[in-house]
Amino acid sequence: MRVLCLNCNRASQRLSDEIRRYNADIVLLQEWISHKTDQSELAMELLPGLGMISATRYLVTSSKENHIILHKSDRILVTKHDNSIVINTYFPAGKTSERNEHMNKLMLIMDNLGSQPLMIAGDFNLAPRLEDGWYGDNYSNFTKKSERVLFQNILIKFDLYDVGSGIEWAPTFERHIKGKRSRFRCDLFLVRSEFKESSILTYHHNFRTQEEMSDHSALFLELDI
């Protein structure tokens, strides 16, 4: 299974040719279009050639084969692909309390699924470990302890593995804020722990280093299931 995950910074239509080039079985997009209004009904029209598309205000999940929607809300989209459950999510970028609320909602949804998801992927807008967030030459204080505790609870409770924690570190988001570089590994793939050894994750930084693309790197997961 080949899965592409990308926060498009509202530019999915402009990036659609590049996204299709990966020939992924499943594509998970966050901030795929301006979310001032809900434009999810336009997804099929704006993103042709991606197969079956399900969309919300913030998210698009597409797949070569048909899938079933198990849950659909603005920031959480749960789909079933054959026997595999995939969760696409976009965490709030604002307050810690909002991200904590989102994680609690995510856990409640997962509790009610009846079976364990194969993966959760998306823009988590947090640094899961201290060393995953930097501001200048120091660790960033953006992510709070309560967020990391809840994040670890998700991993433990649902037996998930943060694939990016096992490869060479690189930021998936980077920008200058008040004259200093802010760098985060905040775009994540969490997979069932049993697939830890059969998951190959690569970062594609061209999406954020080339002009007029995104401000996030793409994540490409190859999973032997």
C-alpha positions in Angstrom: 0.0 0.0 0.0 1.3 3.4 -1.0 -0.1 6.4 0.9 0.7 10.1 0.3 0.0 12.7 3.1 0.2 16.4 2.6 -1.0 19.7 4.0 -1.5 21.6 0.8 -1.7 25.1 2.3 -4.9 25.6 0.3 -3.2 24.8 -3.0 -4.4 21.3 -3.8 -5.7 22.3 -7.3 -2.3 23.8 -8.3 -0.5 20.7 -6.8 -2.8 18.1 -8.3 -0.5 17.0 -11.1 2.4 16.6 -8.7 0.2 14.6 -6.3 -0.9 12.3 -9.1 2.7 11.7 -10.0 3.1 9.6 -6.9 0.5 7.1 -8.1 -0.5 6.5 -4.4 -3.2 4.0 -3.5 -4.5 6.5 -0.9 -4.0 10.3 -0.8 -4.6 12.2 2.5 -4.8 16.0 2.1 -5.2 18.6 4.8 -6.0 22.3 4.2 -6.7 21.3 0.6 -8.6 24.5 -0.2 -9.5 27.8 1.5 -11.6 26.8 4.5 -13.3 30.1 5.1 -16.4 28.3 3.7 -17.1 24.6 3.3 -16.2 23.8 -0.3 -16.2 20.0 0.1 -18.8 19.5 -2.6 -16.3 20.9 -5.1 -13.5 18.3 -4.4 -14.4 15.9 -7.2 -14.5 18.8 -9.7 -11.3 20.4 -8.5 -9.2 17.3 -8.1 -9.9 15.0 -11.1 -8.0 11.8 -11.6 -7.5 10.9 -7.9 -10.1 8.1 -7.9 -12.9 8.1 -5.3 -12.8 11.3 -3.2 -14.3 12.1 0.2 -14.0 15.6 1.5 -14.7 17.9 4.4 -14.0 21.6 4.9 -10.3 20.8 5.8 -9.7 17.3 4.5 -9.6 15.2 1.4 -9.2 11.4 1.3 -8.9 9.8 -2.1 -8.3 6.2 -3.2 -7.9 4.2 -6.4 -10.4 1.7 -5.1 -13.8 2.6 -3.6 -13.9 3.3 0.2 -16.5 3.7 2.8 -16.9 6.7 5.1 -17.1 5.7 8.8 -16.9 9.2 10.3 -16.9 12.6 8.7 -16.4 15.9 10.5 -14.5 19.0 9.6 -11.1 17.9 11.1 -11.5 14.1 11.2 -12.3 11.8 8.2 -12.4 8.1 8.8 -12.6 5.8 5.8 -12.5 2.0 5.3 -10.5 0.6 2.4 -11.3 -3.1 2.1 -10.6 -4.2 5.7 -8.2 -1.3 6.6 -9.4 1.8 8.5 -7.6 5.0 7.7 -7.9 8.3 9.6 -7.1 11.6 8.0 -6.9 14.5 10.5 -6.0 18.2 10.8 -5.4 19.4 14.3 -6.2 23.0 15.3 -3.2 25.3 15.0 -4.3 27.7 17.8 -4.6 26.9 21.5 -3.3 23.9 23.4 -6.8 23.4 24.8 -8.2 23.0 21.3 -5.6 20.4 20.3 -6.3 18.5 23.6 -10.1 18.6 22.9 -9.4 17.3 19.3 -7.3 14.4 20.7 -10.0 13.5 23.1 -12.6 13.6 20.3 -10.3 11.4 18.1 -10.0 8.8 20.9 -13.7 8.7 21.4 -14.3 8.2 17.7 -11.7 5.4 17.6 -13.3 3.7 20.7 -16.5 3.5 18.7 -15.1 2.1 15.5 -15.2 -1.5 16.7 -11.8 -2.3 15.2 -8.3 -0.8 15.3 -7.3 1.7 12.6 -4.5 0.8 10.3 -3.2 4.3 10.4 -3.7 7.9 11.5 -2.1 10.6 9.4 -2.2 14.3 8.9 -1.0 17.6 10.2 -1.0 17.3 14.0 0.2 20.9 14.6 2.3 19.7 17.6 5.8 18.3 18.2 5.2 14.9 19.7 8.7 14.9 21.4 10.6 17.9 22.7 13.2 17.4 19.9 10.6 17.6 17.2 10.0 21.4 17.6 12.7 24.1 17.3 12.6 27.9 17.5 16.0 29.2 16.5 18.7 27.2 18.3 16.4 26.2 21.2 13.5 23.8 21.7 10.2 25.4 20.9 7.7 25.9 23.8 4.7 25.8 21.4 3.7 22.3 22.3 2.8 21.8 26.0 3.2 18.8 28.2 -0.5 18.0 28.3 -0.5 17.6 24.5 2.4 15.2 24.6 0.7 13.2 27.3 -2.5 12.8 25.3 -0.5 12.0 22.2 1.3 9.2 24.0 -2.0 7.9 25.4 -3.2 7.6 21.8 -0.1 5.6 20.8 -0.4 3.3 23.9 -4.2 2.8 23.9 -4.5 2.0 20.2 -1.1 0.3 19.8 0.2 2.7 17.3 3.7 3.6 16.2 4.9 7.0 15.1 6.8 6.0 12.0 8.7 9.4 11.7 10.2 8.8 15.1 12.2 5.9 13.7 13.9 7.7 10.8 16.4 10.5 10.5 14.9 13.7 11.9 13.8 16.4 9.5 11.2 19.2 9.9 8.0 18.8 7.8 7.1 22.5 8.5 9.5 25.5 8.5 9.1 29.2 8.5 10.7 32.3 9.9 8.9 33.9 12.9 10.3 37.2 14.3 13.6 36.6 12.7 14.1 33.0 13.9 13.6 29.7 12.1 10.6 27.8 13.5 10.9 24.1 12.6 8.6 21.2 13.4 8.0 17.6 12.7 4.3 17.9 13.0 3.1 16.0 9.9 2.8 12.4 11.1 2.0 8.8 10.1 0.9 6.6 13.0 0.5 2.9 12.0 -0.4 -0.2 13.9 2.6 -1.4 15.8 2.5 -4.8 14.1 3.5 -3.0 10.8 6.4 -1.1 12.3 9.0 -3.1 10.5 7.2 -3.2 7.2 6.6 0.6 7.0 8.9 2.8 4.9 8.4 6.5 5.3 10.1 9.2 3.1 9.8 12.9 3.3 9.4 14.9 0.1 10.6 18.4 1.0 10.2 19.8 -2.6 6.6 20.6 -1.7 7.7 23.3 0.7 11.0 24.3 -0.7 9.8 25.1 -4.2 7.9 28.3 -4.8 4.1 28.4 -5.1 3.7 24.9 -3.6 3.0 24.3 0.1 4.6 25.3 3.4 4.7 21.6 4.5 6.6 18.6 3.2 4.8 15.6 1.8 5.0 12.2 3.6 5.0 9.1 1.5 4.4 5.8 3.2 5.0 2.4 1.7 3.3 -0.3 3.8 3.5 -4.0 3.3 0.1 -5.4 4.5 
